[in-house]
Amino acid sequence: MIAHLNGDFETVDYAQNRSVLLYDNIENEEYPLHWHNAIEIIMPLTNGFEAICGGTDYHLDERDILIIPAGTLHNLKAQSGRRLILLIDNHSFANNPALSELYSVFSEPLLINSSFDKEFLRSMNQIMKDIYILYSNFGDVTEVYIYMKILSFFAKIKEYQLNEIQYYAGEQYAGKFRMILKFIEQNYMNDITLEDLAQLAGYSTYHFSRIFKKYSNTTFINFLNRRRVKAAELLLLENGCSITDVAMQVGFTSLTTFNRVFKNITGCTPSDYKKLYRT
């Protein structure tokens, strides 16, 4: 069951001084619609599993893996079986520019199943098994090793996506889009348009839009808005920083737009977010 639920916001109950939480879950109960500031990874061990994320139904067979981004409204259906549920504090990634290449991996829900390469899926299962073993024998530096496994997990997904792009579109696409993502990371707080990026990459807007979605697992505007909201979440926790100031600092020119986008992505308004964290 969810221990700490305020409206539809869940406060993840990490142990003291930890920022990862792993459930070896066998509960046959429904988890109501909720969201949290943790990246959630689910892997069924026995029987399948059903999850609804952002209104989309995801069916997992045994050993499939579902990644649910932080801030995603989701609910889990009551079902028998056993599954691993890993929760990772999103701030470990959101405020680290060095990990910007990985943002696309958890920008939208991602189901890793039999449609992926078998060896790739097997390697993802092995990392989850390694994390389970580490977590079951927690020591002084265990969380460091777990984060090393988590980074390897996300990096392998990104590498797989890059290889897919290279296979279908050629190396020049992958190189250009790495450059584009770096440009977004450095300029998300400015006025960036799809047309500007298409021109920078040297493609038509239509062609660029299609390749961007395949490369990043989401549309350009969703990617940009999620990056801005990640930055806003950190700023909202700072004392003396008004919501209007935050909106302007992360690239929104309209407070109304900022409030709407923030709520669509996180499930609550910026002011509610500040209240929840004070609580």
Stockholm file with secondary structure:
# STOCKHOLM 1.0

chainA/1-279         MIAHLNGDFETVDYAQNRSVLLYDNIENEEYPLHWHNAIEIIMPLTNGFEAICGGTDYHLDERDILIIPAGTLHNLKAQSGRRLILLIDNHSFANNPALSELYSVFSEPLLINSSFDKEFLRSMNQIMKDIYILYSNFGDVTEVYIYMKILSFFAKIKEYQLNEIQYYAGEQYAGKFRMILKFIEQNYMNDITLEDLAQLAGYSTYHFSRIFKKYSNTTFINFLNRRRVKAAELLLLENGCSITDVAMQVGFTSLTTFNRVFKNITGCTPSDYKKLYRT
#=GR chainA/1-279 SS CCSCEETTEECCCCCTTCCEEEEEECCCSCEEEEBCSEEEEEEEEESCEEEEETTEEEEECTTCEEEECTTCCEEECCCCSEEEEEEEETHHHHTCGGGGGGGGGGSSCEEECTTSCHHHHHHHHHHHHHHHHHHHTCCTTHHHHHHHHHHHHHHHHHHHHHHHHHHHHCHHHHHHHHHHHHHHHHHTTSCCCHHHHHHHHTSCHHHHHHHHHHHHSSCHHHHHHHHHHHHHHHHHTSTTCCHHHHHHHTTCSCHHHHHHHHHHHHSSCHHHHHHHHHC
#=GC SS_cons         CCSCEETTEECCCCCTTCCEEEEEECCCSCEEEEBCSEEEEEEEEESCEEEEETTEEEEECTTCEEEECTTCCEEECCCCSEEEEEEEETHHHHTCGGGGGGGGGGSSCEEECTTSCHHHHHHHHHHHHHHHHHHHTCCTTHHHHHHHHHHHHHHHHHHHHHHHHHHHHCHHHHHHHHHHHHHHHHHTTSCCCHHHHHHHHTSCHHHHHHHHHHHHSSCHHHHHHHHHHHHHHHHHTSTTCCHHHHHHHTTCSCHHHHHHHHHHHHSSCHHHHHHHHHC
//
